[in-house]
Amino acid sequence: MSDLLLTVEQAAERLGTTVRFPRRLIAERRIAFVKIGRHVRIPESALNAYIDGNTVQPVRRRRVRYGRAA
């Protein structure tokens, strides 16, 4: 089972950001990457894991019912 290696440009496109954002993630070691010579590739599974790990679920708010004033 091989994992697709994405270029920084492809990763940026999938994230909907500029190229600078995935490059910063790589520089700060916040995402796994593969270095092939001087080329940097991001495994698709690492990108999906980053997205899953940073997804914030909505908070369910309880409805507060106030009683009538007596």
GROMACS elastic network, one bead per residue, 0.5 to 0.9 nm:
[ bonds ]
;  ai    aj funct       b0    kb
    3    43     6  0.61714   500
    3    44     6  0.63591   500
    3    45     6  0.68347   500
    4    42     6  0.84035   500
    4    43     6  0.58314   500
    4    44     6  0.55029   500
    4    45     6  0.79640   500
    5    33     6  0.89204   500
    5    34     6  0.82259   500
    5    41     6  0.55917   500
    5    42     6  0.54652   500
    5    44     6  0.60060   500
    5    45     6  0.89207   500
    6     9     6  0.78607   500
    6    10     6  0.57195   500
    6    11     6  0.60745   500
    6    40     6  0.87275   500
    6    41     6  0.53533   500
    6    42     6  0.50626   500
    6    43     6  0.60169   500
    6    44     6  0.64206   500
    7    10     6  0.51301   500
    7    11     6  0.62344   500
    7    12     6  0.85897   500
    7    39     6  0.85236   500
    7    40     6  0.68666   500
    7    42     6  0.63838   500
    7    43     6  0.88977   500
    8    11     6  0.50731   500
    8    12     6  0.61185   500
    8    13     6  0.86109   500
    8    19     6  0.64392   500
    8    20     6  0.88731   500
    8    22     6  0.63791   500
    8    23     6  0.69543   500
    8    40     6  0.71728   500
    8    41     6  0.64858   500
    8    42     6  0.69582   500
    9    12     6  0.50949   500
    9    13     6  0.62405   500
    9    14     6  0.87568   500
    9    18     6  0.80587   500
    9    19     6  0.56840   500
    9    22     6  0.83719   500
   10    13     6  0.50351   500
   10    14     6  0.62760   500
   10    15     6  0.86464   500
   10    19     6  0.86652   500
   11    14     6  0.51301   500
   11    15     6  0.61938   500
   11    16     6  0.84768   500
   11    17     6  0.86553   500
   11    19     6  0.80020   500
   11    22     6  0.68659   500
   11    41     6  0.89275   500
   11    42     6  0.72276   500
   11    44     6  0.83052   500
   11    47     6  0.73901   500
   12    15     6  0.50737   500
   12    16     6  0.59126   500
   12    17     6  0.51146   500
   12    18     6  0.56676   500
   12    19     6  0.52266   500
   12    20     6  0.80552   500
   12    21     6  0.71041   500
   12    22     6  0.60916   500
   12    23     6  0.88867   500
   13    17     6  0.62675   500
   13    18     6  0.74504   500
   13    19     6  0.80378   500
   14    17     6  0.78568   500
   14    47     6  0.89094   500
   15    18     6  0.85438   500
   15    22     6  0.85635   500
   15    47     6  0.87319   500
   15    51     6  0.84569   500
   17    20     6  0.79263   500
   17    21     6  0.65577   500
   17    22     6  0.81966   500
   18    21     6  0.59802   500
   18    22     6  0.78899   500
   19    22     6  0.59480   500
   19    23     6  0.64438   500
   19    24     6  0.88307   500
   20    23     6  0.51290   500
   20    24     6  0.61360   500
   20    25     6  0.87589   500
   21    24     6  0.51090   500
   21    25     6  0.63380   500
   21    26     6  0.87532   500
   22    26     6  0.62150   500
   22    27     6  0.85885   500
   22    31     6  0.83972   500
   23    26     6  0.50916   500
   23    27     6  0.61503   500
   23    28     6  0.86170   500
   24    28     6  0.60253   500
   24    29     6  0.83360   500
   24    30     6  0.84390   500
   25    28     6  0.52571   500
   25    29     6  0.59966   500
   25    30     6  0.50270   500
   25    31     6  0.58186   500
   25    32     6  0.88952   500
   26    30     6  0.61954   500
   26    31     6  0.58677   500
   26    32     6  0.73537   500
   26    33     6  0.69899   500
   26    40     6  0.89277   500
   26    42     6  0.89023   500
   27    30     6  0.77917   500
   27    31     6  0.89728   500
   28    31     6  0.81262   500
   29    32     6  0.70318   500
   29    33     6  0.85528   500
   30    50     6  0.83441   500
   31    42     6  0.80954   500
   31    46     6  0.66776   500
   31    47     6  0.73217   500
   31    49     6  0.87716   500
   31    50     6  0.66561   500
   32    42     6  0.67065   500
   32    43     6  0.74423   500
   32    46     6  0.58052   500
   32    47     6  0.80236   500
   32    50     6  0.88199   500
   33    40     6  0.67839   500
   33    41     6  0.57351   500
   33    43     6  0.64493   500
   33    46     6  0.76222   500
   34    39     6  0.83098   500
   34    40     6  0.57808   500
   34    41     6  0.51144   500
   34    42     6  0.61022   500
   34    43     6  0.73464   500
   35    38     6  0.66433   500
   35    39     6  0.57732   500
   35    41     6  0.63468   500
   35    42     6  0.87897   500
   36    39     6  0.51053   500
   36    40     6  0.62263   500
   36    41     6  0.75678   500
   37    40     6  0.80369   500
   42    45     6  0.84175   500
   42    46     6  0.67631   500
   42    47     6  0.69031   500
   43    46     6  0.52090   500
   43    47     6  0.65045   500
   43    48     6  0.87824   500
   44    47     6  0.51327   500
   44    48     6  0.62167   500
   44    49     6  0.85758   500
   45    48     6  0.50380   500
   45    49     6  0.60256   500
   45    50     6  0.85308   500
   46    50     6  0.60957   500
   46    51     6  0.86159   500
   47    50     6  0.50629   500
   47    51     6  0.62654   500
   47    52     6  0.86321   500
   48    51     6  0.51014   500
   48    52     6  0.61027   500
   48    53     6  0.84733   500
   49    52     6  0.50258   500
   49    53     6  0.58917   500
   49    54     6  0.84993   500
   50    53     6  0.51073   500
   50    54     6  0.61824   500
   50    55     6  0.85795   500
   51    54     6  0.53094   500
   51    55     6  0.60762   500
   52    55     6  0.53044   500
   52    56     6  0.87602   500
   53    56     6  0.84296   500
   61    64     6  0.89449   500
   66    69     6  0.88180   500
   67    70     6  0.87513   500
